[in-house]
Amino acid sequence: MRAAADLVWPPHSAASGMRVDAPGRLDADDWSAIHFLDAPWCDTCGLPFPYAIGAGAQCPACIARPPKYARARAAFVYDDASRQLVLEFKHGGRVESVAQFAAWMAVSGRELLQGADAIIPVPLHRRRLAQRRFNQSALLSMAIARRTGLRFEPHALHRVKATPSQAGKSASGRRRNVAGVFRVPERARPRIAGKVLVLVDDVFTTGATAEAAARTLQRAGAARVNVLTLARVVRPVNPLT
């Protein structure tokens, strides 16, 4: 049936639209253009460094203002090469790559997933969910949970305020936009109290959403909150300045 469907609706790369051999795959040129992330990076936020400066090194931003989460990691850089891939997934309904995305995230976030108790997706407000029809962070979380055997907690965190998109806002504007938007339901508190949690989202830009969600989970009793995203915005930084 899959072969017949591929003849009628040939699979195409979500990044470039080029023909591929199976749904969810990337064209060879698309694959080679994606900048996958690995060490050396900031031990806290996962910002890549141009060279290694020692275990436990932090970027200047994390030293100056330690984030509310413990650690953050991402699978690849959000840039011109990967933007269409992410946008097709997030807004275009191209969910056939979820299993592949989860595999990449499991590799980049292996140190966060080891010893974790549960995986929690960053929630959408019910209005946004009705418009989009699915929560991309929940799909990623579920796929990672299947790969790792970790508990999937889709209802442990709620978004109680409908806020404008974060796009185009400054770092401070993003923090104001998500202030007080998350809540942990009373019935979910026993399941996260004292637990090590991995918070999953699609794109890490300034970390404002991740910090707001992590703060809410910690106030509800979580012992530790790490953040794992599919992609992240990278601005070049010299770790020694």
N, C-alpha and C positions, 0 to 999 in steps of 0.2 A: 504493500500500500504506500509505503514511504517513497519507493522508486517511482510509482505511478504519479504520486502527487508532485514529485520533483520534475517530472516531465511536463506536467500541466503548469505548475508554478515553480519555475526554476529558482533555487535558492541564490540569494545575492548577499554580499557583504554589507553589513549595516554601516560600515565606515565609508566605503567608496561606491557601493552599488555594483561592484564587479561580480561576475558569476563565480560561485564557489561550489564545492562538491557536496556540501551538506549544510542544512540550516544551522545557523549559529557560528559557522566558520568565518574566518577572515581571509581575504586575498593575501598572497605572500607579501606584496608591497605594503599593505595595510599593517600586517604583523610586524614587519621590520621597522616601520615608522614609529610604532608605539614605544614610548620610553618607560619601561618597567622599572620599578623602584626596588632598591636593595641597599644594604649598608655600603659605605658609611653614611649615616644619617644622624640627625638629632635624636638622642636617646628618648626624649620626651615626645615631641610632636612628629617625628619621622621626616622632617625636612631634609632632603639629601644634601650632603656636603660634597664639594669638589675633590676632597682628599680626606684621608683618615687622620684623625687627631687623637685617637685613643678611645677606649671603651668608656661608655657613660657620658660622652661629650654632649653638651647642649648648645642649641643655637642662642644667639643673643636675646631673641624675643622671649624664649622660655626662661632664661635666667632673669631677665628684667621683670617679667610678669608670668609666674608659673601658672599654667592652665589648671582648670578644675578637674580635668580627667588625668589619669595616671600616664598613659601612653597612647599615641595615635600612629596608625600605619595606613598606607594606601597601596593599591596594586600598581597603579601607573600614574604618570603625570597627565593632568588635564591641560591639553594644549591643542594646537591646530590639527595635529595628527589624530587625536583621540576624541575631539569635541563632538564630531558627528556621530560617532559610535555611542557616546553617552546620551546625547540628545535623542537619538532614534529609540534608545531603550526607555528613557525617561518620559518623553513626550510623544513618541511615534508608535508606542505599543510593540516594539521589536523585542519581545521577551525570550526569543529562542536562544539567546546567548547567555542566559542566566547561569546555567550549569558551568559554562566556561569561565564566566566572571567569578563565580564562587571558588573555582579551582585556583584562579590567580590570587584571589583575596586570602585563601587559606594558606598559600605559600608566603605572601608578604606579611600576614598576620600570625604566623605560626607561634611566635613567642607570646602573643596575647591570648591565643586560643588554648594553649597548654595550661591546664590548671583552672580554666574558667568554669563557672557553674551554669551560665545561661547566656543566650544571645537575644538582644532586644533591638528591634528596628526603631529608627526615628519615625514617629508617627506623622501622618498627615491629618489635617483637620477634616472633619466629615464632609465639608463642602468641597474641598480640594479633591478628596477621595472620590466623591460622586462625579466630579468633572473628569478625572483622570481614569477612573474605573479600577485602578490598582495602585498599591503603594510599592514603588520600586524597591524601597529599603526592606520591606517585608519579604519580597520575593528573594532578594539577595540573602537575607537572614535565614530564611527557610532552607535555601540550597546549601548554605554553609553548615547549618545544623545537621542536615542529612549527611554531609561529608564527614563531619567530626563526631557526631553522636551527642553533641551538646543540646541542652534543653532550649527549645524555641519558645520565647515568651512574647507573643504579639500584642498582649493586652496589659502589659505591666506599666506602660507609659502612654498617657493620652495627651493630645494637643487640644487644649481647651479654648484657645483663642484663634480666630482666623486672622492671619497677618498677611500683609503684602509680600510679594516675592522679595527675596534677598538680593536679586540681581541689581547691579548698579549702585548698591549702597556701600558706604565706607565701612571700615571695621567697627567703628563706634556706632554707626547707624545700624549695622547688622546686630550688634549686641542689644541695642535698644529695641529693635524690632522683635526679638525673641524673648525679651525679659518677661518672665511670668507666664509663658505660654504652655508649659508642660505641667502635668500633674500625675502622681502615682495613685491609682484607686486604692481605697482601703483594703479591698479584698486581695490586692496583689502584694501588699507590703510584706506579709509573711514569706512570700516566695523570693523576695530579693534581700531581705534583712540579713546582713552578714555575708552576702554572696559577692563573688567576683564576676562582674558582668562585662560583656563585650557589646558595645553600642554600635550598630551598623547603619551607615548612610551611603548615598551614592557619591557625592562630591564634597570634599573638604576644601573650603575656600579660606576663610579667616579663622575658622574654628568656633565661631559664635554659637551656632546651633548645637554643636557637640558640647560646648561648655555649659550651655543652659540646660541641656538634657542631663548631662553628668551631675550638675549641681542638684537637680531635682531628685535624681536617683539616690545620691548620697544623703540628702536630707531625709529620704524615706528609709535609710538604714543600710544601703549598699556599702560593702566594705571597700570596694575598688571598682572603678569604671574605666575601661579602656575603649578606644574608638578605632573602628576598622571601616575604611571606605574603599569604594572601587577606584576612585581617582582623587587627585588633589592638585590644586593650583600651586605652582612652585615659582617663587621669586628668588633669583640668585642671591646668595648670602655668603660672605666670608666669615666662617665660624670663629676666626681669631680677632674680629673687630667688633 
